[in-house]
């Protein structure tokens, strides 16, 4: 029995449509839970082709704050919202000897995500970090002519300049993150901001004991 299941991009999109329809019965964050700063609801049909850029570290710590584990299939479905998907990037620092993490990243690669990784660097205080904001910014700007809407899952204010730059190229930018961990400078340049706290029930992993 194999642990991983490899699926094609078309299959990812098909699953995305099915799960999105299911979740819409509960709540669609793009229609009910979140609005633009002026109160205007997002028209999901005007988003065009979507590219997703996920800061893995930012999302991990946001999930810890919310007390949930992310279901990345649900997350992908919710962020695309049935729009055509160019690519979903997942940026993360990696520990080469962490077999559990390597298994997780393999699953991500085989289930609709393009993983961009960098080895973790250990600092004098014992912490391990890998900054990937440059990689995120470069990919957003390089691919700007290939997508209409960027979904940035990060609260890092260092990305505000890149967001502003792609917006001047006609790209719509949606920022998804936990409000308490999000820079105001990033929210100010986004076309839409979505607080993860408002959609946590739609993206959390449900374990058998919880569903019974």
KOLZABA-880508 format. One record per residue (C-alpha): residue number from 1; residue in one letter; x, y, z. Coordinates in nm, 2 decimals, padded with zeros to 4 digits. Layout:
(NUM A (X Y Z))
...
//
This chain:
(1 X (00.00 00.00 00.00))
(2 X (00.15 00.33 -00.10))
(3 X (00.12 00.64 00.12))
(4 X (00.13 00.89 -00.16))
(5 X (-00.11 00.93 -00.45))
(6 X (00.01 01.12 -00.75))
(7 X (-00.25 01.32 -00.94))
(8 X (-00.25 01.54 -01.25))
(9 X (-00.31 01.91 -01.26))
(10 X (-00.65 01.84 -01.42))
(11 X (-00.75 01.61 -01.14))
(12 X (-00.65 01.87 -00.89))
(13 X (-00.88 02.12 -01.06))
(14 X (-01.16 01.87 -01.07))
(15 X (-01.13 01.79 -00.70))
(16 X (-01.10 02.16 -00.63))
(17 X (-01.44 02.22 -00.80))
(18 X (-01.61 01.94 -00.61))
(19 X (-01.48 02.05 -00.27))
(20 X (-01.54 02.41 -00.34))
(21 X (-01.91 02.34 -00.41))
(22 X (-01.93 02.14 -00.09))
(23 X (-01.77 02.41 00.12))
(24 X (-01.99 02.68 -00.03))
(25 X (-02.29 02.51 00.14))
(26 X (-02.12 02.63 00.47))
(27 X (-01.95 02.95 00.38))
(28 X (-01.75 03.10 00.10))
(29 X (-01.50 03.36 00.24))
(30 X (-01.50 03.54 -00.10))
(31 X (-01.87 03.60 -00.08))
(32 X (-01.97 03.62 00.29))
(33 X (-01.69 03.62 00.55))
(34 X (-01.46 03.88 00.39))
(35 X (-01.51 04.20 00.20))
(36 X (-01.29 04.47 00.05))
(37 X (-01.22 04.77 00.27))
(38 X (-01.50 04.96 00.10))
(39 X (-01.75 04.68 00.17))
(40 X (-01.76 04.56 -00.19))
(41 X (-01.78 04.18 -00.22))
(42 X (-01.54 04.00 -00.44))
(43 X (-01.68 03.88 -00.77))
(44 X (-01.51 03.54 -00.81))
(45 X (-01.58 03.54 -01.18))
(46 X (-01.36 03.85 -01.24))
(47 X (-01.05 03.69 -01.09))
(48 X (-00.92 03.54 -01.41))
(49 X (-00.62 03.31 -01.39))
(50 X (-00.50 03.27 -01.03))
(51 X (-00.15 03.22 -00.90))
(52 X (-00.10 03.12 -00.53))
(53 X (00.20 03.21 -00.33))
(54 X (00.22 03.05 00.02))
(55 X (00.47 03.15 00.28))
(56 X (00.49 02.81 00.46))
(57 X (00.65 02.94 00.78))
(58 X (00.39 03.22 00.81))
(59 X (00.11 02.97 00.76))
(60 X (00.25 02.72 01.00))
(61 X (00.27 02.97 01.29))
(62 X (-00.07 03.11 01.20))
(63 X (-00.21 02.76 01.23))
(64 X (-00.04 02.72 01.57))
(65 X (-00.20 03.04 01.69))
(66 X (-00.54 02.92 01.57))
(67 X (-00.49 02.57 01.72))
(68 X (-00.55 02.39 01.40))
(69 X (-00.37 02.17 01.15))
(70 X (-00.41 02.28 00.78))
(71 X (-00.58 02.06 00.53))
(72 X (-00.39 02.16 00.22))
(73 X (-00.64 02.01 -00.02))
(74 X (-00.91 02.22 00.13))
(75 X (-00.69 02.52 00.13))
(76 X (-00.61 02.49 -00.24))
(77 X (-00.98 02.45 -00.32))
(78 X (-01.08 02.75 -00.12))
(79 X (-00.81 02.98 -00.26))
(80 X (-00.88 02.90 -00.62))
(81 X (-01.26 02.92 -00.57))
(82 X (-01.31 02.75 -00.91))
(83 X (-01.09 03.00 -01.10))
(84 X (-00.83 02.87 -01.35))
(85 X (-00.51 02.80 -01.15))
(86 X (-00.17 02.88 -01.30))
(87 X (00.03 02.74 -01.02))
(88 X (00.03 02.71 -00.64))
(89 X (00.37 02.78 -00.49))
(90 X (00.46 02.67 -00.14))
(91 X (00.78 02.82 00.01))
(92 X (00.95 02.66 00.31))
(93 X (01.27 02.61 00.49))
(94 X (01.37 02.24 00.51))
(95 X (01.57 02.02 00.74))
(96 X (01.73 01.76 00.51))
(97 X (01.74 01.50 00.79))
(98 X (01.37 01.55 00.89))
(99 X (01.21 01.25 00.73))
(100 X (00.86 01.35 00.83))
(101 X (00.90 01.69 00.67))
(102 X (01.04 01.53 00.35))
(103 X (00.74 01.31 00.33))
(104 X (00.50 01.60 00.37))
(105 X (00.68 01.80 00.10))
(106 X (00.66 01.50 -00.14))
(107 X (00.29 01.48 -00.07))
(108 X (00.26 01.85 -00.15))
(109 X (00.44 01.81 -00.48))
(110 X (00.22 01.53 -00.59))
(111 X (-00.10 01.71 -00.49))
(112 X (-00.11 02.03 -00.68))
(113 X (00.17 02.24 -00.52))
(114 X (00.51 02.36 -00.65))
(115 X (00.74 02.34 -00.36))
(116 X (01.02 02.60 -00.34))
(117 X (01.26 02.52 -00.05))
(118 X (01.58 02.64 00.11))
(119 X (01.79 02.47 00.38))
(120 X (01.73 02.60 00.73))
(121 X (02.01 02.80 00.89))
(122 X (02.08 02.76 01.26))
(123 X (02.14 03.09 01.45))
(124 X (02.35 03.14 01.77))
(125 X (02.03 03.14 01.98))
(126 X (01.95 02.79 01.86))
(127 X (01.66 02.89 01.63))
(128 X (01.65 02.77 01.27))
(129 X (01.52 02.99 01.00))
(130 X (01.51 03.02 00.62))
(131 X (01.40 03.35 00.47))
(132 X (01.22 03.30 00.14))
(133 X (01.06 03.65 00.09))
(134 X (01.30 03.72 -00.20))
(135 X (01.20 03.40 -00.38))
(136 X (00.83 03.49 -00.33))
(137 X (00.88 03.84 -00.46))
(138 X (01.08 03.73 -00.76))
(139 X (00.83 03.47 -00.86))
(140 X (00.53 03.71 -00.82))
(141 X (00.70 03.97 -01.04))
(142 X (00.85 03.73 -01.30))
(143 X (00.51 03.56 -01.36))
(144 X (00.30 03.87 -01.34))
(145 X (00.21 03.86 -01.71))
(146 X (00.08 03.50 -01.68))
(147 X (-00.19 03.55 -01.42))
(148 X (-00.46 03.80 -01.33))
(149 X (-00.50 03.74 -00.96))
(150 X (-00.23 03.67 -00.70))
(151 X (-00.32 03.51 -00.38))
(152 X (-00.05 03.57 -00.12))
(153 X (-00.07 03.37 00.20))
(154 X (00.17 03.57 00.42))
(155 X (00.17 03.86 00.67))
(156 X (00.53 03.96 00.59))
(157 X (00.54 04.34 00.53))
(158 X (00.87 04.29 00.34))
(159 X (00.65 04.17 00.05))
(160 X (00.45 04.49 00.03))
(161 X (00.68 04.64 -00.24))
(162 X (00.64 04.34 -00.46))
(163 X (00.27 04.34 -00.42))
(164 X (00.25 04.71 -00.51))
(165 X (00.48 04.64 -00.81))
(166 X (00.26 04.36 -00.96))
(167 X (-00.05 04.57 -00.89))
(168 X (00.09 04.83 -01.12))
(169 X (00.11 04.57 -01.39))
(170 X (-00.27 04.51 -01.37))
(171 X (-00.26 04.22 -01.12))
(172 X (-00.53 04.19 -00.85))
(173 X (-00.37 04.09 -00.52))
(174 X (-00.55 03.91 -00.24))
(175 X (-00.37 03.87 00.09))
(176 X (-00.46 03.58 00.33))
(177 X (-00.31 03.57 00.67))
(178 X (-00.38 03.59 01.05))
(179 X (-00.45 03.95 01.13))
(180 X (-00.24 03.96 01.45))
(181 X (00.06 03.84 01.24))
(182 X (00.00 04.07 00.94))
(183 X (00.18 04.40 00.86))
(184 X (-00.05 04.69 00.79))
(185 X (00.17 04.79 00.50))
(186 X (00.08 04.46 00.33))
(187 X (-00.29 04.50 00.39))
(188 X (-00.28 04.86 00.26))
(189 X (-00.15 04.76 -00.09))
(190 X (-00.38 04.45 -00.13))
(191 X (-00.70 04.46 -00.32))
(192 X (-00.86 04.21 -00.07))
(193 X (-00.76 04.10 00.27))
(194 X (-00.89 03.77 00.43))
(195 X (-00.82 03.69 00.79))
(196 X (-00.74 03.32 00.84))
(197 X (-00.94 03.32 01.16))
(198 X (-01.25 03.38 00.95))
(199 X (-01.20 03.07 00.74))
(200 X (-01.02 02.83 00.98))
(201 X (-01.32 02.59 00.99))
(202 X (-01.30 02.55 00.61))
(203 X (-00.93 02.48 00.59))
(204 X (-00.86 02.28 00.91))
(205 X (-00.79 01.91 00.90))
(206 X (-01.06 01.70 01.05))
(207 X (-00.95 01.38 01.23))
(208 X (-01.19 01.08 01.28))
(209 X (-01.24 01.15 01.65))
(210 X (-01.35 01.51 01.57))
(211 X (-01.60 01.41 01.30))
(212 X (-01.78 01.14 01.51))
//
